[in-house]
């Protein structure tokens, strides 16, 4: 059985590229292939024209794995020193570089702690810190906000935004579609090891072809006249099937001009979520 | 950016990084495998010399005054155990642990070749075992008899190459590496003992096994007494170890680090 099959994809320099898929879809296998930890049985992978292992051994990749595996007896400081040395950070820059990522990830109070004493969130931040020790051309983040609290999840998004720069490709695999929607320029949706589709989530969002939830205080007949395909969900809340922005605004204008009050209007789910549902269907495995 | 656009630049940078990492790897060895080796051999040495000091076989012997012949005889009994335990500890999990625990994921996302990394670790552990041997010799000199046997250090180093090469190969190829190493050595010892004097095609199969029948030639170097250096046995043992080491490098290079 092939974990990844019939997969053809090109990721641009300077791009933040997302990868979404249900559990067991092949995300981790794909990342292992990108790092050269697995070799494809068929086909080929090239990073900047080199085989993955050759690229990694020549340039390195900033990589955060889903499960952060670091020897438990190492202290946080020691772990970063070791990874920094192996990453080839020059001696004279190592201390400053470690201090910089520790500050960036808010790990100052954890410096002397052993890895086994770190909470899940702090361990995840240490995993990200070691990935950022060097200015890498390629960064791969596998479930990067796994175990982070909401504050650090938001902080992580800011960090990724700050990592964007010309010539650097950032690859993020995540269960969190909202995260990919916010961060990624394009998102590949995979299932059963096959590429289902590639979505540009923010570009698609601007086109407005989304389903919405609208809550209206007023006559239901009025709502149905403005939005003939609306479904009543209860308490004045209606689900609008995929509708573009122009049609949405026209319908709202009809409601308002007829004296109805719109108390809320929101997308029923993100563009990416919509694509994900269509691509993966009711697998029950969830993103 | 620290990019190496030419493979030679990359190799030079890897060598530099591994050179900087080697002292850390040596410290790791000292606090783990080295300490374990010293403790186990101290226990074996204690149990081997205690009857002398207690006078169980005659008049008690005083500290540092064990006769040379007796001291050498005990040393010859301890040496194979130092070699065996020292090598098992030094190579146990050297590759397999990184695979099993997933430590390879961050390690080899760095611009480092796994083959060079494990070759460096193997060499550093060998140096560590020699240092542990020197420490044990110091303790021996302070307690049993003031003597320094350079041949013992040489024998440990050669046997580390011989057994350690096999250990590294087992660790690269199997998950239960130390068990594999012990099993290989057990099979080799039994096979050479039973069939070493035979002839015919089956006899030649023995040469695929580690040449353990030649270890006694090396161990006898410690006895001194004007014995000539057994170059042929050294060649067989070291050659077999080097061949296993090179095969281990191929396995590390070829065998996927991850699991689909």
Interface residues (C-beta under 8 A of the other chain):
Chain A: X3 X29 X32 X35 X36 X37 X38 X39 X56 X57 X58 X59 X60 X61 X62 X63 X65 X67 X69 X70 X71 X82 X83 X85 X86 X87 X88 X89 X90 X91 X127 X130 X131 X134 X135 X137 X140
Chain B: X1 X2 X3 X4 X5 X7 X10 X13 X14 X16 X17 X18 X20 X21 X24 X101 X102 X103 X104 X105 X106 X107 X108 X109 X110 X111 X112 X113 X117 X256 X257 X258 X259 X260
